[in-house]
């Protein structure tokens, strides 16, 4: 094909592609399939022009169009607030409801053990000290004793901002170990979840036995709705990952783990977000012991109701569509 015939046959397509490039994001979005088709044809035209030794001016024209199309096609997408909002309002709660069985198992293990051990330790105070260790028991007494200089403040932490960082580090480390243990067929997550449940029950029982419930419960109730739920979610993610490793349902092990990871990822990302919220509440609200007791209980109860309502009702349309 001569250059004249080639240009005559293809130039209208090049002009259309150029108009698409100059039309802006809205035009490109409305004509995405046309853009991709035209871009592929343009790349072929550039190769044809080079192979046949057509004029450099024509090759440069086609090359500039290809480069412009390549920039649009492979350019880094700008960050959009819509994605995190969609994750929070729809994807995260819908993912939990889709995996409600593993959540129920994690929830029952954690709270079931916590309540069971708590009741036993209230009736047998020495057992709480045996579980916690004498050093930990003394630290808890100092932290929740209103007459102590360490009342509701971790050692070596002086400001709310420092406490925020301290709580984030502590919470994330617990959640990460609980999730990562899932790689051992879910047994690691089960062990970490059980340990945390037992520890929680022993802690509260020990504080009740000391008569510090009016300092402990108002402190924990607000941020506990986010922190404790996040720990359960971390274990749930670990269970999903562990089951995917050993129960492949006909898939290759690699494909099964990949699928399990896709199911667990929204839960783990959501748990991390909840731990950040918990750390903020713990640092800037929970330690405000000068506030009225009923106000602190009221806010705490409201947050528990909010978390429950969020997982029950948020993103319902997405669940139905799925």
C-alpha positions as CSV (number, residue, x, y, z in Angstrom):
1,X,0.0,0.0,0.0
2,X,1.4,3.4,-1.0
3,X,1.6,6.2,1.6
4,X,-1.1,8.2,-0.1
5,X,-3.6,5.4,0.0
6,X,-2.6,4.5,3.6
7,X,-3.2,8.1,4.8
8,X,-6.4,8.4,2.8
9,X,-7.7,5.2,4.3
10,X,-6.7,5.7,7.9
11,X,-6.6,9.5,8.5
12,X,-10.2,9.9,9.6
13,X,-9.5,7.3,12.4
14,X,-6.5,9.3,13.5
15,X,-8.5,12.5,13.7
16,X,-11.2,10.8,15.7
17,X,-8.6,9.5,18.1
18,X,-7.1,13.0,18.4
19,X,-10.6,14.4,19.2
20,X,-11.0,11.8,21.9
21,X,-7.7,12.9,23.5
22,X,-8.8,16.5,23.4
23,X,-12.3,15.8,24.7
24,X,-11.3,15.5,28.4
25,X,-11.9,12.9,31.0
26,X,-15.7,12.9,30.6
27,X,-15.5,12.1,26.9
28,X,-12.9,9.5,27.4
29,X,-15.0,7.8,30.1
30,X,-18.1,7.7,27.9
31,X,-16.0,6.3,25.0
32,X,-13.7,4.0,26.9
33,X,-14.2,1.0,24.6
34,X,-13.8,3.1,21.4
35,X,-10.6,4.6,22.9
36,X,-9.1,1.1,23.5
37,X,-10.0,-0.1,20.0
38,X,-8.7,3.0,18.3
39,X,-5.5,2.9,20.4
40,X,-4.8,-0.7,19.3
41,X,-5.4,0.3,15.6
42,X,-3.1,3.3,16.0
43,X,-0.3,1.1,17.3
44,X,-0.7,-1.1,14.2
45,X,-0.7,1.9,11.9
46,X,2.6,3.1,13.5
47,X,4.2,-0.3,13.0
48,X,2.9,-0.3,9.3
49,X,4.3,3.2,8.7
50,X,7.7,2.2,10.1
51,X,7.8,-1.1,8.3
52,X,7.1,0.5,4.9
53,X,9.5,3.4,5.4
54,X,6.9,6.2,5.1
55,X,7.8,9.8,5.7
56,X,9.3,10.7,9.0
57,X,6.6,13.4,9.5
58,X,3.9,10.8,9.2
59,X,5.7,8.5,11.6
60,X,6.2,11.3,14.1
61,X,2.5,12.2,13.9
62,X,1.4,8.7,14.6
63,X,4.1,8.3,17.3
64,X,2.9,11.4,19.1
65,X,-0.7,10.1,19.1
66,X,0.4,6.7,20.5
67,X,2.4,8.4,23.2
68,X,-0.5,10.6,24.2
69,X,-2.8,7.5,24.3
70,X,-0.2,5.5,26.3
71,X,-0.1,8.3,28.9
72,X,-3.8,8.2,29.4
73,X,-4.0,4.4,29.4
74,X,-1.1,3.8,31.8
75,X,-1.1,7.0,33.8
76,X,-1.4,6.7,37.6
77,X,-5.0,7.1,38.7
78,X,-5.6,10.1,41.0
79,X,-6.7,9.3,44.5
80,X,-10.4,9.5,45.1
81,X,-12.3,9.8,48.4
82,X,-15.1,7.7,46.9
83,X,-13.1,4.4,47.3
84,X,-12.5,4.6,51.1
85,X,-16.0,5.9,51.7
86,X,-17.4,3.0,49.7
87,X,-15.2,0.6,51.7
88,X,-16.4,2.0,55.0
89,X,-20.1,2.3,54.2
90,X,-20.5,-0.8,52.0
91,X,-17.6,-3.2,51.4
92,X,-16.4,-3.8,55.0
93,X,-19.8,-4.5,56.7
94,X,-21.0,-6.5,53.7
95,X,-17.9,-8.6,53.8
96,X,-18.4,-9.4,57.5
97,X,-22.0,-10.5,56.9
98,X,-20.9,-12.7,54.0
99,X,-18.5,-14.4,56.4
100,X,-20.9,-14.5,59.4
101,X,-20.1,-18.1,60.2
102,X,-16.4,-17.6,60.9
103,X,-17.3,-14.3,62.7
104,X,-19.8,-16.2,65.0
105,X,-17.1,-18.8,65.8
106,X,-14.5,-16.2,66.6
107,X,-17.0,-14.2,68.6
108,X,-18.1,-17.2,70.7
109,X,-14.6,-18.3,71.4
110,X,-13.4,-14.9,72.5
111,X,-16.3,-13.8,74.6
112,X,-17.3,-17.3,75.7
113,X,-13.9,-17.9,77.2
114,X,-13.7,-14.4,78.6
115,X,-17.0,-14.7,80.5
116,X,-16.3,-18.3,81.6
117,X,-12.9,-17.5,83.0
118,X,-14.2,-14.2,84.5
119,X,-16.9,-16.0,86.5
120,X,-14.4,-18.6,87.7
121,X,-11.8,-16.0,88.7
122,X,-14.4,-13.9,90.6
123,X,-15.3,-16.9,92.7
124,X,-11.6,-17.9,93.0
125,X,-9.5,-14.7,93.2
126,X,-6.2,-16.6,93.4
127,X,-6.8,-18.1,90.0
128,X,-6.9,-14.7,88.4
129,X,-3.4,-13.9,89.8
130,X,-2.1,-17.3,88.7
131,X,-3.3,-16.6,85.1
132,X,-2.0,-13.0,85.0
133,X,1.1,-13.4,87.0
134,X,1.9,-11.4,90.1
135,X,3.7,-8.6,88.2
136,X,0.9,-8.0,85.8
137,X,-1.6,-8.1,88.6
138,X,0.3,-5.4,90.5
139,X,0.5,-3.3,87.3
140,X,-3.2,-3.5,86.8
141,X,-3.8,-2.5,90.5
142,X,-1.6,0.6,90.0
143,X,-3.3,1.5,86.7
144,X,-6.9,1.3,88.0
145,X,-6.4,2.4,91.6
146,X,-7.6,6.0,91.6
147,X,-5.1,6.8,94.3
148,X,-2.1,5.6,92.2
149,X,0.2,8.0,90.3
150,X,-0.2,5.6,87.4
151,X,-4.0,5.8,87.3
152,X,-5.1,5.1,83.7
153,X,-1.7,6.1,82.3
154,X,0.8,3.6,80.9
155,X,4.3,3.8,82.2
156,X,6.6,6.3,80.4
157,X,3.7,7.9,78.6
158,X,2.9,11.5,79.6
159,X,0.6,13.0,77.0
160,X,-2.6,12.1,75.2
161,X,-0.6,12.1,71.9
162,X,2.0,9.7,73.3
163,X,-0.8,7.5,74.7
164,X,-2.4,7.4,71.2
165,X,0.8,6.1,69.7
166,X,1.3,3.6,72.5
167,X,-2.3,2.2,72.1
168,X,-1.9,1.9,68.3
169,X,1.3,0.0,68.6
170,X,-0.2,-2.3,71.3
171,X,-3.5,-2.9,69.5
172,X,-2.0,-3.5,66.1
173,X,0.6,-6.0,67.4
174,X,-2.1,-8.0,69.1
175,X,-4.3,-8.0,66.0
176,X,-1.4,-8.9,63.7
177,X,-0.3,-11.9,65.7
178,X,-3.9,-13.1,65.9
179,X,-4.3,-12.8,62.1
180,X,-0.9,-14.1,61.1
181,X,-1.4,-17.2,63.3
182,X,-4.1,-18.3,60.8
183,X,-1.4,-19.6,58.4
184,X,-1.1,-22.6,60.7
185,X,-4.4,-24.1,59.5
186,X,-6.1,-21.5,61.7
187,X,-4.7,-23.0,64.9
188,X,-2.5,-20.0,65.6
189,X,-5.4,-17.6,65.4
190,X,-7.4,-19.9,67.6
191,X,-4.7,-20.0,70.2
192,X,-4.1,-16.2,70.2
193,X,-7.9,-15.6,70.4
194,X,-8.3,-18.0,73.2
195,X,-5.4,-16.5,75.1
196,X,-6.8,-13.0,74.7
197,X,-10.2,-14.2,75.8
198,X,-8.8,-15.9,78.9
199,X,-6.6,-12.9,79.7
200,X,-9.6,-10.5,79.4
201,X,-11.7,-12.6,81.7
202,X,-8.9,-12.8,84.3
203,X,-8.2,-9.0,84.1
204,X,-11.8,-8.0,84.7
205,X,-12.3,-10.6,87.4
206,X,-9.2,-9.4,89.2
207,X,-10.3,-5.7,89.1
208,X,-13.8,-6.7,90.3
209,X,-12.3,-8.6,93.2
210,X,-10.3,-5.4,94.1
211,X,-13.4,-3.3,93.9
212,X,-12.0,-1.2,91.0
213,X,-14.9,-1.9,88.6
214,X,-16.0,1.7,88.7
215,X,-12.6,2.8,87.4
216,X,-12.1,-0.1,85.0
217,X,-15.4,-0.5,83.2
218,X,-16.0,3.3,82.4
219,X,-12.4,3.3,81.0
220,X,-12.9,0.3,78.8
221,X,-16.5,0.5,77.6
222,X,-16.1,3.2,75.0
223,X,-13.0,2.0,73.0
224,X,-13.7,-1.6,73.7
225,X,-16.5,-1.7,71.2
226,X,-13.9,-1.1,68.4
227,X,-10.9,-2.7,69.9
228,X,-12.4,-6.0,71.0
229,X,-14.4,-6.3,67.8
230,X,-11.2,-5.7,65.8
231,X,-9.5,-8.6,67.6
232,X,-12.4,-10.9,66.8
233,X,-12.2,-9.8,63.1
234,X,-8.4,-10.4,63.1
235,X,-9.0,-14.0,64.3
236,X,-11.7,-14.4,61.7
237,X,-9.4,-13.3,58.9
238,X,-6.8,-15.8,60.2
239,X,-9.4,-18.6,60.2
240,X,-10.4,-17.8,56.6
241,X,-6.7,-17.8,55.5
242,X,-5.9,-21.1,57.4
243,X,-9.0,-22.9,56.0
244,X,-8.1,-21.8,52.5
245,X,-4.6,-23.3,52.9
246,X,-5.9,-26.8,53.8
247,X,-9.4,-26.9,52.5
248,X,-9.0,-26.0,48.8
249,X,-12.4,-27.2,47.5
250,X,-10.9,-28.5,44.3
251,X,-8.7,-25.5,43.6
252,X,-5.0,-25.5,43.5
253,X,-3.4,-24.6,46.9
254,X,-2.1,-21.3,45.4
255,X,-5.6,-20.4,44.0
256,X,-7.3,-21.4,47.2
257,X,-5.0,-19.2,49.4
258,X,-5.4,-16.3,46.9
259,X,-9.2,-16.6,47.1
260,X,-9.1,-16.8,50.9
261,X,-6.8,-13.7,51.0
262,X,-9.3,-11.8,48.9
263,X,-12.1,-12.7,51.3
264,X,-10.0,-11.9,54.4
265,X,-8.5,-8.6,53.2
266,X,-11.6,-6.4,53.7
267,X,-11.9,-7.8,57.2
268,X,-8.3,-7.2,58.1
269,X,-8.3,-3.7,56.6
270,X,-11.5,-2.9,58.5
271,X,-10.0,-4.3,61.7
272,X,-7.0,-2.0,61.3
273,X,-9.3,1.0,60.9
274,X,-11.3,0.0,64.0
275,X,-8.0,-0.3,66.0
276,X,-7.1,3.3,65.0
277,X,-10.5,4.6,66.1
278,X,-10.1,2.6,69.3
279,X,-6.7,4.1,70.0
280,X,-8.0,7.6,69.5
281,X,-11.0,7.0,71.8
282,X,-8.8,5.4,74.4
283,X,-6.2,8.2,74.4
284,X,-8.5,11.2,74.2
285,X,-11.8,10.1,75.8
286,X,-11.5,6.9,77.9
287,X,-9.0,8.3,80.4
288,X,-11.2,11.4,81.1
289,X,-12.1,10.0,84.6
290,X,-13.2,13.5,85.7
291,X,-16.3,13.3,83.5
292,X,-19.6,12.1,85.1
293,X,-19.8,8.3,85.4
294,X,-23.2,8.0,83.7
295,X,-22.0,10.1,80.8
296,X,-19.1,7.7,80.2
297,X,-21.3,4.7,80.5
298,X,-23.8,6.3,78.2
299,X,-21.3,7.1,75.5
300,X,-19.8,3.6,75.8
301,X,-23.2,1.9,75.4
302,X,-24.0,4.1,72.4
303,X,-20.8,3.1,70.7
304,X,-21.5,-0.6,71.2
305,X,-25.0,-0.1,69.7
306,X,-23.5,1.9,66.8
307,X,-20.9,-0.8,66.0
308,X,-23.6,-3.5,66.1
309,X,-26.0,-1.5,63.9
310,X,-23.2,-0.7,61.5
311,X,-22.4,-4.4,60.8
312,X,-26.1,-5.4,60.7
313,X,-27.3,-2.7,58.4
314,X,-24.6,-0.8,56.5
315,X,-24.1,-1.8,52.9
316,X,-27.2,-3.9,52.7
317,X,-27.7,-3.2,49.0
318,X,-24.3,-4.5,48.3
319,X,-25.0,-7.7,50.1
320,X,-28.2,-8.2,48.2
321,X,-26.5,-7.6,44.8
322,X,-23.7,-10.0,45.7
